[in-house]
Amino acid sequence: MTPASEATLRAVGLVVLRSDRLVLDGVELELGRGGALLLTGPNGAGKSTLLRALAGLCPLAAGRIEWDGIDTRDAPTEHAGRLAYLGHQDALKPGLSLRENLHLTARTGGGDTVAALAAFGLEELAALPVRLLSAGQRRRAALARVLLADVPLWLLDEPSLGLDSAALVRLGVVLARHRDAGGMVIATTHVGLPLPDAAVLDLAA
Ligand SMILES: Nc1ncnc2c1ncn2[C@@H]1O[C@H](COP(=O)(O)OP(=O)(O)OP(=O)(O)O)[C@@H](O)[C@H]1O
């Protein structure tokens, strides 16, 4: 874990209920620039819930999330603008081509769509409607969107789902570049991810 004085993102005493059920009870975490954190634990442990809470998509029953010492609830627009959230759903528009989907993201994020396609080996699929892509290809496309968003904090829910071994290597390269540039990654996984030196938060513990 990052020493407290260097932490950019800090969660303190997070309590989250879902449909009145206590899912997270006093979760603490810290992450500095360039840092990575893997969320582990059995099905239902609350990994996705924690990612959603960090993204501001799940209300907190108690506790707080800070960015550079400021409660993110006091600056929700700034917080939303500094993070990219990849859920289980790929959030792509099925009728648009892959290139059009990425251009939509680039309109707000301003990133380089050609580089994002190349990073995940998607160049030859760019003209296809997303509905025709395989599950692993769609996952790669969704990861390309994260890259394009050009934001410091990546919140990734099982990013390797459906990826073949070559795509997993590409993901490792992209994650390393993001961290080298000072970006931060928090990801859930059941199978391990190419994130060397990542801290681990086991929600079952
Ligand atoms: N919208 C919801 N309403 C009610 N309960 C929910 C909701 N979403 C999740 N839960 C419950 O919250 C608990 C934690 O779910 P969550 O999806 O965060 O777990 P997880 O650790 O990500 O699991 P998995 O490894 O299966 O992806 C589960 O018991 C789940 O049933």
The ligand as a MOL file (V3000), in Angstrom:
LIG
                    3D

  0  0  0     0  0            999 V3000
M  V30 BEGIN CTAB
M  V30 COUNTS 31 33 0 0 0
M  V30 BEGIN ATOM
M  V30 1 N -28.4880 -4.1590 -7.3820 0
M  V30 2 C -28.3960 -5.0030 -6.3440 0
M  V30 3 N -29.4080 -5.1370 -5.4590 0
M  V30 4 C -29.2980 -5.9590 -4.4210 0
M  V30 5 N -28.2190 -6.6830 -4.1230 0
M  V30 6 C -27.1940 -6.5870 -4.9550 0
M  V30 7 C -27.2180 -5.7510 -6.1040 0
M  V30 8 N -26.0460 -5.8610 -6.7310 0
M  V30 9 C -25.3100 -6.7360 -6.0180 0
M  V30 10 N -25.9980 -7.1600 -4.9460 0
M  V30 11 C -25.5250 -8.1000 -3.9340 0
M  V30 12 O -24.3510 -7.5580 -3.3650 0
M  V30 13 C -23.4340 -8.5970 -3.0770 0
M  V30 14 C -22.1000 -8.2450 -3.6850 0
M  V30 15 O -22.2240 -8.2830 -5.1240 0
M  V30 16 P -21.0040 -7.9080 -6.0500 0
M  V30 17 O -21.5020 -7.9770 -7.4400 0
M  V30 18 O -20.3990 -6.6460 -5.5660 0
M  V30 19 O -20.0080 -9.1060 -5.7310 0
M  V30 20 P -18.6650 -9.5420 -6.4570 0
M  V30 21 O -17.6390 -9.7550 -5.3970 0
M  V30 22 O -18.3220 -8.5850 -7.5190 0
M  V30 23 O -19.0870 -10.9460 -7.0840 0
M  V30 24 P -18.6080 -11.7780 -8.3870 0
M  V30 25 O -17.2720 -12.3620 -8.0400 0
M  V30 26 O -19.6530 -12.8200 -8.5180 0
M  V30 27 O -18.5770 -10.8250 -9.5470 0
M  V30 28 C -24.0340 -9.8950 -3.6020 0
M  V30 29 O -24.5720 -10.6320 -2.5270 0
M  V30 30 C -25.1240 -9.4420 -4.5400 0
M  V30 31 O -26.2230 -10.3230 -4.5110 0
M  V30 END ATOM
M  V30 BEGIN BOND
M  V30 1 1 1 2
M  V30 2 1 2 3
M  V30 3 2 2 7
M  V30 4 2 3 4
M  V30 5 1 4 5
M  V30 6 2 5 6
M  V30 7 1 6 7
M  V30 8 1 6 10
M  V30 9 1 7 8
M  V30 10 2 8 9
M  V30 11 1 9 10
M  V30 12 1 10 11
M  V30 13 1 11 12
M  V30 14 1 11 30
M  V30 15 1 12 13
M  V30 16 1 13 14
M  V30 17 1 13 28
M  V30 18 1 14 15
M  V30 19 1 15 16
M  V30 20 2 16 17
M  V30 21 1 16 18
M  V30 22 1 16 19
M  V30 23 1 19 20
M  V30 24 2 20 21
M  V30 25 1 20 22
M  V30 26 1 20 23
M  V30 27 1 23 24
M  V30 28 2 24 25
M  V30 29 1 24 26
M  V30 30 1 24 27
M  V30 31 1 28 29
M  V30 32 1 28 30
M  V30 33 1 30 31
M  V30 END BOND
M  V30 END CTAB
M  END
